[in-house]
Amino acid sequence: MAKDEIPTGPRHVAVIMDGNGRWAVKRGRPRLFGHHAGAKRVRQIVEACPDYGVKYLTIFAFSTENWKRTQTEIAGLMGLFRRYIQGEAQELLRRGVRVRFIGDRIKLDEKLVALMDEIELVTADNDHVHLTVALNYGGRDEVTRAAKRLAFEIEQGRLTHKDVDAETLARFLDTRFLPDPDLVIRTSGEARISNFLLWQGAYAEYEFVDTLWPDFTAEEFGRIVRAYGGRERRFGAVKA
């Protein structure tokens, strides 16, 4: 499909990839089996983005609240993240995908952080698709960390309180290198945003679908992206 077929399509799509565990349980398998299936689905959606004119894709991989899960599941997820980066790095580089991460890295394993740093560096010149992975990310945590950095700049005399507005604060967010999402999709039938891109998604369109993430195909992704073009976005204004 040519890009000019969907001129009003979303440039930035963010996805809450929900339902991996339930997908596995329905099949009598451990939850981690579902996470592995979900990781494979990521590749297909990334590959589909250029077909639908999507330049930026942000995926919610692990939240600040996910540390409440069992140690077995957390350890399995962290291992999966490491293997995903190692296994997908060359393919992402070949396809012109730039990979970046948002979230607090302090709590993450040093080996995982090193891999994250490496793939960000290796793909830094790519511009075909921008894949952003939210890892140990929470919207409230992000805004709190941004406010602390902003307060430090004021303490150091590089800013004053008069300089602080929405645009200034946004420069301290993890997503300062991204445009705000146009469309946020959540799979698995849950109709909540779960602390994801709270600031950035203020005027995003939202789509909640029943499909569990491992079953979420590129075709369904495409249908949602196409349908976005029929929405009227007023950003607080009224139709003339």
C-alpha positions as CSV (number, residue, x, y, z in Angstrom):
1,M,0.0,0.0,0.0
2,A,1.3,3.4,-0.9
3,K,1.6,6.0,1.8
4,D,-0.4,8.5,-0.2
5,E,-3.5,6.2,0.2
6,I,-3.8,7.2,3.9
7,P,-2.8,10.8,4.1
8,T,-4.7,11.4,7.3
9,G,-3.2,8.3,9.0
10,P,-1.4,8.4,12.4
11,R,2.3,9.2,12.3
12,H,2.9,7.9,15.8
13,V,1.1,4.8,17.2
14,A,1.6,3.7,20.8
15,V,0.5,0.2,21.9
16,I,-0.2,-1.3,25.2
17,M,0.6,-5.0,24.4
18,D,-1.8,-6.7,26.9
19,G,-3.0,-10.3,27.1
20,N,0.2,-12.4,26.8
21,G,-0.3,-14.2,30.0
22,R,-4.0,-14.9,29.4
23,W,-3.2,-16.2,25.9
24,A,-0.8,-18.7,27.4
25,V,-3.2,-19.8,30.2
26,K,-6.0,-20.4,27.7
27,R,-3.6,-22.9,26.0
28,G,-2.6,-24.6,29.3
29,R,0.9,-23.1,29.1
30,P,2.9,-21.0,31.5
31,R,2.6,-17.2,31.3
32,L,6.1,-16.8,29.9
33,F,5.1,-18.9,26.9
34,G,2.7,-16.1,26.1
35,H,5.3,-13.4,26.5
36,H,7.5,-15.2,24.0
37,A,4.6,-15.4,21.5
38,G,4.0,-11.7,22.1
39,A,7.7,-10.8,21.4
40,K,7.3,-12.5,18.0
41,R,4.3,-10.4,17.3
42,V,6.3,-7.2,17.8
43,R,8.4,-8.0,14.8
44,Q,5.4,-8.3,12.5
45,I,3.9,-5.0,13.7
46,V,7.2,-3.2,13.3
47,E,7.5,-4.6,9.8
48,A,3.9,-3.4,8.9
49,C,4.4,0.2,10.0
50,P,5.8,1.5,6.7
51,D,2.9,0.0,4.8
52,Y,0.5,2.1,6.8
53,G,2.5,5.3,7.0
54,V,3.4,4.9,10.6
55,K,6.8,6.5,11.3
56,Y,6.9,6.1,15.1
57,L,5.8,3.0,17.1
58,T,6.0,3.0,20.9
59,I,5.3,-0.3,22.8
60,F,4.7,-0.8,26.5
61,A,6.9,-3.7,27.4
62,F,7.3,-3.5,31.2
63,S,5.7,-1.1,33.6
64,T,6.9,0.2,37.0
65,E,4.0,-1.7,38.4
66,N,5.0,-5.0,36.8
67,W,7.6,-5.6,39.6
68,K,4.7,-6.8,41.7
69,R,4.6,-10.0,39.6
70,T,6.3,-13.2,40.7
71,Q,10.1,-13.3,40.7
72,T,9.9,-16.2,38.2
73,E,7.9,-14.2,35.7
74,I,10.0,-11.1,36.2
75,A,13.3,-13.1,35.7
76,G,11.8,-14.7,32.6
77,L,10.8,-11.4,31.1
78,M,14.2,-9.8,31.7
79,G,15.8,-12.8,30.0
80,L,13.4,-12.4,27.1
81,F,14.2,-8.7,26.7
82,R,17.9,-9.6,26.5
83,R,17.4,-12.3,24.0
84,Y,15.0,-10.1,21.9
85,I,17.6,-7.3,21.7
86,Q,20.4,-9.8,20.8
87,G,18.3,-11.7,18.3
88,E,16.6,-8.8,16.6
89,A,19.4,-6.2,16.4
90,Q,20.7,-7.1,13.0
91,E,17.2,-7.4,11.4
92,L,16.1,-4.1,12.9
93,L,19.3,-2.5,11.6
94,R,18.8,-3.9,8.2
95,R,15.2,-2.6,8.0
96,G,16.3,0.9,9.0
97,V,14.6,0.8,12.4
98,R,15.9,3.1,15.1
99,V,15.5,1.7,18.5
100,R,15.2,3.7,21.7
101,F,14.0,3.0,25.2
102,I,12.1,5.1,27.7
103,G,11.7,4.4,31.4
104,D,13.9,4.4,34.5
105,R,17.0,2.2,33.9
106,I,18.2,2.3,37.5
107,K,16.4,-0.8,38.6
108,L,17.3,-2.9,35.5
109,D,20.1,-5.5,35.2
110,E,23.4,-4.0,34.1
111,K,23.8,-6.5,31.2
112,L,20.3,-5.6,29.9
113,V,21.1,-1.9,30.2
114,A,24.3,-2.5,28.3
115,L,22.4,-4.2,25.5
116,M,19.9,-1.4,25.4
117,D,22.7,1.2,25.1
118,E,24.3,-0.8,22.3
119,I,21.3,-1.2,20.1
120,E,20.4,2.5,20.6
121,L,23.9,3.4,19.4
122,V,24.0,0.9,16.5
123,T,20.6,2.0,15.1
124,A,21.1,5.7,15.8
125,D,21.4,6.7,12.1
126,N,18.2,4.8,11.1
127,D,15.1,6.7,10.1
128,H,12.7,4.3,8.4
129,V,10.8,3.5,11.5
130,H,11.4,4.7,15.1
131,L,10.7,2.0,17.6
132,T,10.5,3.1,21.2
133,V,10.3,0.5,23.9
134,A,8.9,1.5,27.3
135,L,10.8,-0.6,29.8
136,N,10.4,-0.1,33.6
137,Y,8.2,2.8,32.5
138,G,5.2,4.5,34.2
139,G,3.7,7.8,33.3
140,R,3.6,9.2,36.8
141,D,7.1,8.1,37.4
142,E,8.3,9.8,34.2
143,V,6.6,13.1,35.1
144,T,8.0,12.9,38.6
145,R,11.6,12.3,37.3
146,A,11.1,15.2,34.8
147,A,10.0,17.5,37.6
148,K,13.1,16.6,39.6
149,R,15.4,17.4,36.7
150,L,13.5,20.6,36.1
151,A,13.8,21.6,39.8
152,F,17.6,20.8,39.6
153,E,18.0,23.2,36.7
154,I,16.2,25.9,38.7
155,E,18.5,25.2,41.7
156,Q,21.5,25.6,39.5
157,G,20.3,28.9,38.1
158,R,19.9,27.7,34.6
159,L,16.2,28.3,34.7
160,T,13.8,30.3,36.8
161,H,10.2,29.5,37.8
162,K,9.0,32.0,35.1
163,D,10.6,29.8,32.5
164,V,8.4,26.8,33.4
165,D,5.5,26.0,31.2
166,A,4.2,22.8,29.4
167,E,6.8,23.1,26.7
168,T,9.6,23.4,29.1
169,L,8.6,20.4,31.2
170,A,8.1,18.3,28.0
171,R,11.9,18.8,27.3
172,F,12.6,16.8,30.5
173,L,10.4,13.9,29.7
174,D,11.7,10.6,28.5
175,T,9.9,11.1,25.2
176,R,11.5,14.5,24.4
177,F,12.7,13.1,21.1
178,L,9.3,11.9,20.0
179,P,6.1,13.6,18.7
180,D,3.1,12.9,20.8
181,P,1.1,9.8,19.9
182,D,-1.8,10.2,17.5
183,L,-3.3,6.9,18.3
184,V,-3.0,4.6,21.3
185,I,-4.1,0.9,21.0
186,R,-4.7,-1.5,23.8
187,T,-5.2,-5.1,23.2
188,S,-7.0,-7.8,25.3
189,G,-10.3,-6.1,26.0
190,E,-9.2,-3.9,28.9
191,A,-10.4,-0.3,28.6
192,R,-7.8,1.6,30.7
193,I,-4.5,3.3,30.0
194,S,-2.5,1.8,32.9
195,N,-0.2,4.8,33.5
196,F,1.1,4.8,29.9
197,L,2.1,8.1,28.3
198,L,-0.2,10.1,30.5
199,W,1.3,13.5,29.4
200,Q,1.9,12.7,25.8
201,G,-1.5,11.0,25.2
202,A,-3.6,13.9,26.3
203,Y,-5.1,14.4,22.9
204,A,-4.5,11.0,21.4
205,E,-7.2,8.8,19.9
206,Y,-7.7,5.6,21.8
207,E,-8.7,2.2,20.5
208,F,-9.4,-0.8,22.8
209,V,-9.7,-4.1,21.1
210,D,-10.6,-7.6,22.5
211,T,-7.8,-9.4,20.7
212,L,-5.0,-10.7,23.0
213,W,-1.6,-9.4,21.9
214,P,-0.1,-12.6,20.5
215,D,-3.2,-12.8,18.2
216,F,-3.0,-9.2,17.1
217,T,-2.1,-9.4,13.4
218,A,-0.6,-6.8,11.1
219,E,-3.9,-6.8,9.2
220,E,-5.9,-5.8,12.4
221,F,-3.3,-3.2,13.1
222,G,-3.8,-1.9,9.5
223,R,-7.6,-1.8,9.9
224,I,-7.3,0.3,13.0
225,V,-4.8,2.7,11.4
226,R,-7.0,3.1,8.4
227,A,-10.1,3.8,10.6
228,Y,-8.2,6.5,12.4
229,G,-8.4,8.6,9.2
230,G,-12.1,9.0,9.7
231,R,-11.9,10.5,13.1
232,E,-12.2,14.2,13.7
233,R,-9.5,15.6,16.0
234,R,-10.4,19.0,17.4
235,F,-7.9,19.4,20.3
236,G,-10.4,21.2,22.4
237,A,-11.9,23.4,19.7
238,V,-15.3,23.1,18.2
239,K,-16.2,22.4,14.6
240,A,-16.7,25.5,12.6
